[in-house]
Amino acid sequence: MNLNKLILIVIFLSTVFVYYTNQPFEFFLILSFIFLFFSIYNLFVRFKESVPFGELIALIYFFENVMALVILKLIMNYDLNDVGEFYVQVPIPTYLPFGLLACELFLVSYTLFKRPDYLWINYINNFKNIISFKTLTNLLIFFSIASPILEIANIGALAFVTTIFSKALLCVLIGFYLAGKGRTGNLYLLFGLLINIISTIKSGMFTGFVEFGVMVGLFNVTKINISSRKFNVLLFLFIAVIGVIGVSFLQNLKHDYREEAWLNNNENANSETFYQNFIKNYEKADITDKAFYLGSLGRLNQAWLVSCTMEKVPIEQPFVNGETIVSSFTDALLPRILNKDKQQSGGRERMDKFTNVFLSGSVSMGIGYLGELYVNFGIIGGIISFGILGIFFAFIEKKALLLSVKNPLILLFAPVYVMTFLTSGNDFFWIFNNLTMGTLILYMIIRYFSKQNVLNLKLDKENNNNT
């Protein structure tokens, strides 16, 4: 067992000790920052060995379910018993130990069970020999035609397919970036950026833009570290700082843009409105003012939604003992055409049942993975189940990497799943639906286009035999 794994286990066991010995709340605040700093350091280390998808997801889940709440408490100087909308709905000493232990166990479990890392490095180093330019070109043509047609058709039953195709197109563009050199590769990223900007202006939804940026950042940092064989700490810190400022700016921009764009059936959703709001937010932005970051902290604070379930369950609504997990799995097995009673994505049903939050109109909000595990299994069961979720993610990544040895296109489309699971605000129906229907869609595409990769796959095997 390496030192990083041992430190993670020690931090987790320390939190367990503090929890069961009823130590002062301040201990949990200290442990939260210790775990934050080590999670970031662990991400540093992983860039030397792999594309750290799992470590990044664990860090995001931790920030959403713990650190956003902790930062809000500290900068707003809230008392321990204060509650409020977009902060926390039960006293913070009631929630924080639960959220912290669950997120720690998620990373511990994922780290202990994930492998083999070297395949990611092999994938990036030998990309040109693994996936042919012809295959990438054909995929680009296919998704460039299919995605817009599906979006224009706007068929409700095919909405999920449209989402998968849109994300797959971005994966292909990242593939061109990995295959290209210098400006050639960057042009494909600019094309992907342009697609996301157009989609954002049209829909007012900024999630895809952020997801694409995160994926590009991950592959870019990994590619640079592999080529230089030395981790560039300054580059990582620069990207991290720009990322924090960028996400905060986008959250403020999103709020102002939607107020205008969504009026009168999206009549004002155009580039002029977007540009005007962009300039307005740019001119008033003050990155030294804490108010600049409050919007993004409130948006990222999944702890508020999880604590909303703790306010209602089990006082008004009993624990459901796995009911939503089982129904999510069974509903995901059949398409909506064959299952008219299939539950809707977005989490609204669970919000109505397990919280006292009223959602007006078409507002969509979810209790998240941690909230769903709590309403099923309670505090201790929720913590253990969140650790099992970490093992589940590690298992999926392991299987994808092993299968990619025979079919490398699997890794090309791996970011589809990473972008799907990048936030903890979804529910288990979202996970199962993507792993069943999403995998079926991508399997058919991969099966067809992989036939063009036979020669290149043999080349890759020859390269591996010579190393």
DRENTIMAR-882914 format. One record per residue (C-alpha): x, y negated, z; residue number from 1. Coordinates in steps of 0.5 Angstrom, whole numbers, plus 500, padded with zeros to 3 digits. Last residue first. Layout:
residues N
+-----+-----+-----+-----+
|   u |   v |   w |  nr |
+-----+-----+-----+-----+
|   X |   Y |   Z | NUM |
...
+-----+-----+-----+-----+
end
This chain:
residues 467
+-----+-----+-----+-----+
|   u |   v |   w |  nr |
+-----+-----+-----+-----+
| 517 | 503 | 450 | 467 |
| 517 | 507 | 443 | 466 |
| 511 | 511 | 445 | 465 |
| 507 | 505 | 446 | 464 |
| 509 | 502 | 440 | 463 |
| 507 | 509 | 436 | 462 |
| 500 | 508 | 440 | 461 |
| 499 | 501 | 438 | 460 |
| 500 | 503 | 430 | 459 |
| 495 | 509 | 431 | 458 |
| 490 | 503 | 434 | 457 |
| 492 | 499 | 428 | 456 |
| 490 | 504 | 423 | 455 |
| 484 | 506 | 426 | 454 |
| 481 | 499 | 427 | 453 |
| 476 | 498 | 421 | 452 |
| 472 | 504 | 424 | 451 |
| 472 | 500 | 431 | 450 |
| 467 | 495 | 427 | 449 |
| 461 | 500 | 427 | 448 |
| 462 | 503 | 434 | 447 |
| 463 | 496 | 437 | 446 |
| 457 | 494 | 435 | 445 |
| 453 | 500 | 437 | 444 |
| 456 | 499 | 444 | 443 |
| 455 | 492 | 445 | 442 |
| 448 | 493 | 444 | 441 |
| 448 | 499 | 449 | 440 |
| 452 | 495 | 454 | 439 |
| 447 | 489 | 454 | 438 |
| 441 | 494 | 455 | 437 |
| 444 | 498 | 461 | 436 |
| 450 | 494 | 464 | 435 |
| 447 | 487 | 463 | 434 |
| 440 | 490 | 465 | 433 |
| 443 | 493 | 471 | 432 |
| 447 | 486 | 474 | 431 |
| 441 | 482 | 472 | 430 |
| 436 | 486 | 476 | 429 |
| 441 | 486 | 482 | 428 |
| 440 | 479 | 483 | 427 |
| 444 | 472 | 480 | 426 |
| 447 | 467 | 484 | 425 |
| 453 | 470 | 485 | 424 |
| 457 | 467 | 479 | 423 |
| 462 | 470 | 474 | 422 |
| 458 | 476 | 473 | 421 |
| 455 | 475 | 466 | 420 |
| 462 | 471 | 464 | 419 |
| 466 | 477 | 466 | 418 |
| 461 | 482 | 463 | 417 |
| 462 | 478 | 456 | 416 |
| 469 | 477 | 458 | 415 |
| 470 | 485 | 456 | 414 |
| 468 | 484 | 449 | 413 |
| 475 | 484 | 446 | 412 |
| 477 | 489 | 452 | 411 |
| 472 | 494 | 449 | 410 |
| 475 | 493 | 442 | 409 |
| 481 | 497 | 444 | 408 |
| 477 | 504 | 443 | 407 |
| 482 | 510 | 445 | 406 |
| 486 | 506 | 450 | 405 |
| 480 | 502 | 451 | 404 |
| 476 | 507 | 455 | 403 |
| 481 | 507 | 461 | 402 |
| 480 | 499 | 461 | 401 |
| 473 | 500 | 461 | 400 |
| 473 | 505 | 466 | 399 |
| 477 | 501 | 471 | 398 |
| 473 | 495 | 470 | 397 |
| 467 | 498 | 472 | 396 |
| 470 | 502 | 478 | 395 |
| 473 | 495 | 480 | 394 |
| 466 | 492 | 480 | 393 |
| 462 | 498 | 484 | 392 |
| 468 | 498 | 489 | 391 |
| 466 | 490 | 490 | 390 |
| 459 | 492 | 490 | 389 |
| 460 | 497 | 496 | 388 |
| 463 | 491 | 500 | 387 |
| 457 | 487 | 499 | 386 |
| 453 | 493 | 501 | 385 |
| 457 | 494 | 508 | 384 |
| 456 | 486 | 509 | 383 |
| 449 | 487 | 507 | 382 |
| 448 | 493 | 512 | 381 |
| 451 | 489 | 518 | 380 |
| 446 | 483 | 516 | 379 |
| 440 | 486 | 514 | 378 |
| 439 | 492 | 509 | 377 |
| 434 | 490 | 504 | 376 |
| 433 | 482 | 505 | 375 |
| 441 | 482 | 506 | 374 |
| 443 | 485 | 500 | 373 |
| 438 | 481 | 496 | 372 |
| 441 | 475 | 499 | 371 |
| 448 | 477 | 498 | 370 |
| 447 | 478 | 491 | 369 |
| 443 | 472 | 490 | 368 |
| 437 | 469 | 493 | 367 |
| 435 | 466 | 486 | 366 |
| 433 | 459 | 483 | 365 |
| 429 | 458 | 476 | 364 |
| 425 | 451 | 476 | 363 |
| 419 | 452 | 471 | 362 |
| 414 | 448 | 474 | 361 |
| 415 | 447 | 482 | 360 |
| 419 | 452 | 486 | 359 |
| 417 | 452 | 493 | 358 |
| 422 | 455 | 498 | 357 |
| 419 | 459 | 504 | 356 |
| 424 | 465 | 502 | 355 |
| 423 | 473 | 501 | 354 |
| 417 | 473 | 497 | 353 |
| 417 | 467 | 492 | 352 |
| 425 | 467 | 492 | 351 |
| 425 | 474 | 490 | 350 |
| 420 | 473 | 484 | 349 |
| 424 | 467 | 482 | 348 |
| 430 | 470 | 481 | 347 |
| 432 | 468 | 474 | 346 |
| 430 | 475 | 470 | 345 |
| 423 | 477 | 470 | 344 |
| 421 | 484 | 472 | 343 |
| 418 | 489 | 467 | 342 |
| 411 | 490 | 467 | 341 |
| 410 | 490 | 460 | 340 |
| 415 | 496 | 459 | 339 |
| 416 | 498 | 452 | 338 |
| 417 | 492 | 449 | 337 |
| 421 | 489 | 455 | 336 |
| 426 | 494 | 454 | 335 |
| 427 | 500 | 459 | 334 |
| 432 | 502 | 463 | 333 |
| 433 | 495 | 467 | 332 |
| 426 | 496 | 470 | 331 |
| 429 | 503 | 474 | 330 |
| 435 | 499 | 476 | 329 |
| 431 | 493 | 479 | 328 |
| 426 | 497 | 482 | 327 |
| 431 | 501 | 486 | 326 |
| 435 | 495 | 488 | 325 |
| 429 | 491 | 490 | 324 |
| 426 | 497 | 494 | 323 |
| 433 | 498 | 498 | 322 |
| 430 | 498 | 505 | 321 |
| 425 | 492 | 504 | 320 |
| 427 | 489 | 511 | 319 |
| 420 | 486 | 514 | 318 |
| 417 | 479 | 512 | 317 |
| 415 | 474 | 517 | 316 |
| 421 | 474 | 522 | 315 |
| 425 | 480 | 518 | 314 |
| 426 | 476 | 514 | 313 |
| 424 | 469 | 513 | 312 |
| 430 | 464 | 516 | 311 |
| 435 | 469 | 514 | 310 |
| 432 | 469 | 507 | 309 |
| 433 | 461 | 507 | 308 |
| 440 | 463 | 509 | 307 |
| 442 | 466 | 502 | 306 |
| 439 | 460 | 499 | 305 |
| 443 | 455 | 503 | 304 |
| 449 | 460 | 502 | 303 |
| 449 | 459 | 495 | 302 |
| 453 | 452 | 496 | 301 |
| 455 | 451 | 488 | 300 |
| 450 | 446 | 487 | 299 |
| 451 | 443 | 493 | 298 |
| 458 | 442 | 493 | 297 |
| 457 | 440 | 485 | 296 |
| 453 | 434 | 487 | 295 |
| 457 | 433 | 493 | 294 |
| 464 | 432 | 489 | 293 |
| 463 | 425 | 487 | 292 |
| 460 | 423 | 494 | 291 |
| 467 | 424 | 497 | 290 |
| 470 | 418 | 494 | 289 |
| 477 | 419 | 491 | 288 |
| 475 | 422 | 484 | 287 |
| 471 | 416 | 483 | 286 |
| 467 | 416 | 477 | 285 |
| 463 | 410 | 475 | 284 |
| 466 | 409 | 468 | 283 |
| 466 | 416 | 466 | 282 |
| 459 | 417 | 469 | 281 |
| 456 | 412 | 464 | 280 |
| 460 | 414 | 458 | 279 |
| 458 | 421 | 459 | 278 |
| 451 | 419 | 460 | 277 |
| 451 | 415 | 453 | 276 |
| 454 | 420 | 449 | 275 |
| 449 | 426 | 451 | 274 |
| 443 | 421 | 449 | 273 |
| 447 | 420 | 443 | 272 |
| 448 | 427 | 442 | 271 |
| 441 | 429 | 442 | 270 |
| 436 | 432 | 447 | 269 |
| 432 | 426 | 447 | 268 |
| 426 | 429 | 444 | 267 |
| 427 | 435 | 449 | 266 |
| 419 | 437 | 450 | 265 |
| 417 | 429 | 452 | 264 |
| 423 | 428 | 457 | 263 |
| 428 | 434 | 458 | 262 |
| 434 | 430 | 455 | 261 |
| 433 | 424 | 460 | 260 |
| 433 | 427 | 467 | 259 |
| 437 | 432 | 464 | 258 |
| 443 | 428 | 462 | 257 |
| 443 | 424 | 469 | 256 |
| 444 | 431 | 473 | 255 |
| 448 | 434 | 468 | 254 |
| 453 | 428 | 468 | 253 |
| 454 | 429 | 476 | 252 |
| 455 | 437 | 475 | 251 |
| 460 | 436 | 469 | 250 |
| 464 | 431 | 473 | 249 |
| 464 | 436 | 479 | 248 |
| 466 | 441 | 475 | 247 |
| 471 | 437 | 471 | 246 |
| 474 | 435 | 478 | 245 |
| 475 | 442 | 481 | 244 |
| 478 | 444 | 474 | 243 |
| 483 | 439 | 473 | 242 |
| 485 | 441 | 480 | 241 |
| 486 | 448 | 478 | 240 |
| 489 | 447 | 472 | 239 |
| 494 | 443 | 475 | 238 |
| 495 | 448 | 480 | 237 |
| 496 | 453 | 475 | 236 |
| 501 | 449 | 471 | 235 |
| 505 | 447 | 477 | 234 |
| 505 | 455 | 479 | 233 |
| 508 | 457 | 473 | 232 |
| 509 | 465 | 474 | 231 |
| 515 | 467 | 470 | 230 |
| 516 | 472 | 465 | 229 |
| 515 | 467 | 460 | 228 |
| 511 | 470 | 455 | 227 |
| 507 | 474 | 460 | 226 |
| 506 | 468 | 464 | 225 |
| 504 | 464 | 458 | 224 |
| 499 | 469 | 456 | 223 |
| 496 | 470 | 463 | 222 |
| 495 | 462 | 464 | 221 |
| 491 | 462 | 457 | 220 |
| 487 | 468 | 458 | 219 |
| 485 | 465 | 465 | 218 |
| 484 | 458 | 462 | 217 |
| 480 | 460 | 456 | 216 |
| 475 | 465 | 460 | 215 |
| 474 | 459 | 465 | 214 |
| 472 | 454 | 460 | 213 |
| 468 | 459 | 456 | 212 |
| 464 | 460 | 463 | 211 |
| 464 | 452 | 464 | 210 |
| 461 | 451 | 457 | 209 |
| 456 | 457 | 458 | 208 |
| 453 | 454 | 465 | 207 |
| 452 | 447 | 462 | 206 |
| 445 | 448 | 460 | 205 |
| 441 | 441 | 457 | 204 |
| 439 | 446 | 452 | 203 |
| 441 | 442 | 445 | 202 |
| 447 | 438 | 448 | 201 |
| 449 | 444 | 452 | 200 |
| 449 | 448 | 445 | 199 |
| 453 | 443 | 441 | 198 |
| 458 | 442 | 447 | 197 |
| 459 | 450 | 447 | 196 |
| 459 | 451 | 439 | 195 |
| 465 | 445 | 439 | 194 |
| 469 | 449 | 445 | 193 |
| 469 | 455 | 441 | 192 |
| 471 | 451 | 435 | 191 |
| 476 | 448 | 439 | 190 |
| 478 | 455 | 442 | 189 |
| 479 | 457 | 434 | 188 |
| 483 | 451 | 433 | 187 |
| 488 | 453 | 439 | 186 |
| 490 | 460 | 435 | 185 |
| 492 | 456 | 429 | 184 |
| 496 | 451 | 433 | 183 |
| 501 | 455 | 436 | 182 |
| 500 | 462 | 434 | 181 |
| 494 | 467 | 433 | 180 |
| 492 | 473 | 435 | 179 |
| 490 | 471 | 442 | 178 |
| 487 | 465 | 440 | 177 |
| 483 | 469 | 435 | 176 |
| 481 | 474 | 440 | 175 |
| 478 | 468 | 444 | 174 |
| 474 | 466 | 438 | 173 |
| 471 | 474 | 438 | 172 |
| 470 | 473 | 445 | 171 |
| 466 | 466 | 444 | 170 |
| 462 | 470 | 439 | 169 |
| 460 | 476 | 444 | 168 |
| 457 | 470 | 449 | 167 |
| 452 | 468 | 443 | 166 |
| 451 | 475 | 441 | 165 |
| 449 | 477 | 449 | 164 |
| 445 | 471 | 450 | 163 |
| 441 | 472 | 443 | 162 |
| 440 | 480 | 445 | 161 |
| 437 | 477 | 452 | 160 |
| 432 | 473 | 448 | 159 |
| 430 | 478 | 444 | 158 |
| 423 | 479 | 447 | 157 |
| 422 | 472 | 447 | 156 |
| 423 | 471 | 440 | 155 |
| 427 | 464 | 439 | 154 |
| 427 | 465 | 431 | 153 |
| 432 | 459 | 431 | 152 |
| 436 | 462 | 436 | 151 |
| 436 | 469 | 433 | 150 |
| 438 | 466 | 426 | 149 |
| 444 | 462 | 430 | 148 |
| 447 | 468 | 433 | 147 |
| 446 | 473 | 427 | 146 |
| 450 | 469 | 422 | 145 |
| 456 | 467 | 426 | 144 |
| 456 | 473 | 430 | 143 |
| 457 | 477 | 423 | 142 |
| 462 | 473 | 420 | 141 |
| 466 | 472 | 427 | 140 |
| 466 | 480 | 427 | 139 |
| 468 | 481 | 420 | 138 |
| 474 | 476 | 421 | 137 |
| 476 | 480 | 428 | 136 |
| 476 | 486 | 424 | 135 |
| 480 | 484 | 418 | 134 |
| 485 | 481 | 423 | 133 |
| 486 | 487 | 426 | 132 |
| 486 | 489 | 433 | 131 |
| 491 | 493 | 437 | 130 |
| 497 | 491 | 433 | 129 |
| 496 | 484 | 433 | 128 |
| 494 | 484 | 441 | 127 |
| 500 | 488 | 443 | 126 |
| 502 | 483 | 448 | 125 |
| 495 | 482 | 450 | 124 |
| 492 | 489 | 451 | 123 |
| 499 | 492 | 454 | 122 |
| 498 | 486 | 459 | 121 |
| 491 | 488 | 460 | 120 |
| 493 | 496 | 460 | 119 |
| 498 | 495 | 466 | 118 |
| 493 | 493 | 471 | 117 |
| 490 | 501 | 472 | 116 |
| 487 | 500 | 477 | 115 |
| 482 | 497 | 482 | 114 |
| 480 | 501 | 488 | 113 |
| 483 | 498 | 494 | 112 |
| 483 | 491 | 491 | 111 |
| 475 | 491 | 490 | 110 |
| 474 | 494 | 497 | 109 |
| 478 | 488 | 500 | 108 |
| 475 | 483 | 496 | 107 |
| 468 | 485 | 497 | 106 |
| 470 | 486 | 505 | 105 |
| 472 | 479 | 505 | 104 |
| 466 | 476 | 502 | 103 |
| 461 | 480 | 506 | 102 |
| 465 | 478 | 513 | 101 |
| 465 | 471 | 511 | 100 |
| 458 | 471 | 509 |  99 |
| 455 | 474 | 515 |  98 |
| 460 | 470 | 520 |  97 |
| 457 | 464 | 517 |  96 |
| 450 | 465 | 517 |  95 |
| 448 | 465 | 525 |  94 |
| 454 | 460 | 527 |  93 |
| 451 | 455 | 521 |  92 |
| 444 | 454 | 524 |  91 |
| 439 | 457 | 519 |  90 |
| 437 | 454 | 513 |  89 |
| 444 | 451 | 511 |  88 |
| 446 | 445 | 506 |  87 |
| 442 | 445 | 500 |  86 |
| 436 | 443 | 504 |  85 |
| 437 | 442 | 511 |  84 |
| 439 | 445 | 518 |  83 |
| 443 | 442 | 524 |  82 |
| 445 | 447 | 530 |  81 |
| 452 | 447 | 529 |  80 |
| 453 | 439 | 528 |  79 |
| 454 | 436 | 521 |  78 |
| 460 | 432 | 520 |  77 |
| 458 | 431 | 513 |  76 |
| 466 | 432 | 510 |  75 |
| 466 | 438 | 515 |  74 |
| 459 | 441 | 514 |  73 |
| 460 | 440 | 507 |  72 |
| 466 | 444 | 506 |  71 |
| 464 | 450 | 510 |  70 |
| 458 | 451 | 506 |  69 |
| 462 | 450 | 500 |  68 |
| 467 | 455 | 503 |  67 |
| 462 | 461 | 505 |  66 |
| 457 | 464 | 499 |  65 |
| 459 | 460 | 493 |  64 |
| 467 | 459 | 495 |  63 |
| 467 | 467 | 497 |  62 |
| 463 | 469 | 490 |  61 |
| 468 | 464 | 486 |  60 |
| 474 | 467 | 490 |  59 |
| 471 | 475 | 489 |  58 |
| 470 | 473 | 481 |  57 |
| 477 | 470 | 480 |  56 |
| 480 | 477 | 484 |  55 |
| 476 | 481 | 479 |  54 |
| 478 | 478 | 473 |  53 |
| 485 | 477 | 474 |  52 |
| 488 | 478 | 467 |  51 |
| 494 | 483 | 470 |  50 |
| 501 | 483 | 473 |  49 |
| 504 | 476 | 474 |  48 |
| 497 | 473 | 474 |  47 |
| 495 | 477 | 480 |  46 |
| 500 | 474 | 484 |  45 |
| 497 | 467 | 483 |  44 |
| 490 | 470 | 485 |  43 |
| 493 | 473 | 491 |  42 |
| 495 | 466 | 493 |  41 |
| 488 | 463 | 492 |  40 |
| 485 | 469 | 496 |  39 |
| 490 | 468 | 501 |  38 |
| 489 | 460 | 502 |  37 |
| 481 | 462 | 502 |  36 |
| 482 | 467 | 507 |  35 |
| 486 | 463 | 512 |  34 |
| 481 | 457 | 511 |  33 |
| 475 | 462 | 513 |  32 |
| 479 | 464 | 518 |  31 |
| 480 | 457 | 521 |  30 |
| 472 | 456 | 520 |  29 |
| 471 | 463 | 524 |  28 |
| 475 | 461 | 530 |  27 |
| 471 | 455 | 530 |  26 |
| 465 | 459 | 532 |  25 |
| 468 | 461 | 539 |  24 |
| 469 | 468 | 540 |  23 |
| 463 | 473 | 540 |  22 |
| 468 | 479 | 541 |  21 |
| 464 | 483 | 536 |  20 |
| 465 | 477 | 531 |  19 |
| 472 | 475 | 532 |  18 |
| 474 | 483 | 532 |  17 |
| 471 | 483 | 525 |  16 |
| 474 | 477 | 523 |  15 |
| 481 | 480 | 525 |  14 |
| 479 | 486 | 521 |  13 |
| 478 | 482 | 515 |  12 |
| 484 | 478 | 515 |  11 |
| 488 | 485 | 517 |  10 |
| 485 | 488 | 511 |   9 |
| 487 | 483 | 506 |   8 |
| 494 | 482 | 509 |   7 |
| 495 | 490 | 508 |   6 |
| 493 | 489 | 501 |   5 |
| 498 | 483 | 499 |   4 |
| 503 | 487 | 503 |   3 |
| 503 | 493 | 498 |   2 |
| 500 | 500 | 500 |   1 |
+-----+-----+-----+-----+
end
